[in-house]
Amino acid sequence: MSFQKRLASGEFVVLAEMNTPKGVDISQLITNARRIKGRVDAVVVPDMDNGVMRMSALAGGVLMQQQGIEAIVHTYGRDRNRMALQGDILAAHVLGIQNLIVAKSEAMANGDHRDAVPVDDLDELGLLKAIESLEKGVDLAGFDLEGAPSFTTGAVVGSFADQAQMADEIALAKRKIEAGAQFLITPPVFDVQRFGAFLDQVKGLNVPVIATIFLIKSVGIARYMALNEPGAHISEALIGRIRKASDREGECLRIAGETISALKDKVAGVKIETQGWEHRLASILDHAGL
């Protein structure tokens, strides 16, 4: 069953995020994808995530499709103007990619090409509207297309540290849905109880909500995120659990799996981010009972 049909039917969806290589050696990407084939519903391919130059998401999405794994690719306006974005979106459809996530791109200052010039011709709302226009057979200049694409398109909810920020993000999410988003991807979830307050607020938006599961790989990473990303809401108890574990790596995998299990009856699905530990995705799925 396709990702779109599973979303529409209300079945729990499992997505795994995989970055393309910084180069042309695709062996590790393909090996990691094959390990989870049949266990996830689609692979999400970011496009030069965190401002790091890599093989394009479009190529990564095609590679997933070639492996018999449905692909979802990121798109955003940092690196391309509206002409290039529309061209890539049309190309994605022709190459068999039917799912998109419109994301907010990271600043170039945090990447590996700090002298690159950001484009930012279209923001998230503008890009969602562009996709919707292309699906209606008209480009952003008002010219008719020779055949229109069709996609299942999602949007990302930004992180929030308090109730006021959460309200702002939910209001923006509503605008993204009005612009064409058909599902939402949440910020990483580390505190399921606290996450419940967010879910209560987004129920009225009437679109599937997919929770992000971010694999914490060490005590140091957990501590850094707790101190520098207030929206993460990583508790001292969670940090202490990893620190006290005899097998800290295994404990991190277990925590991710347990979080998925705790969310199964609360959200439409999960997106698992492992940030270089894609070879451990199968272990997380095992812990989650998937």
Secondary structure, DSSP 8 states (H G I E B T S, - for coil): --HHHHHHHT--EEEEE----SSS--HHHHHHHHHHTTTSSEEEE-SSGGG---S-HHHHHHHHHHTT--EEEEE-SSS--HHHHHHHHHHHHHTT--EEEE-----GGGSS-TT------S-HHHHHHHHHHHHTTB-TTS-B-SS----EEEEE----SSHHHHHHHHHHHHHHHHTT--EEEEEE-S-HHHHHHHHHHHGGG-S-EEEEEE---SHHHHHHHHHH-GGG---HHHHHHHHH-SSHHHHHHHHHHHHHHHHTTTSSEEEEE-TT-GGGHHHHHHHHT-
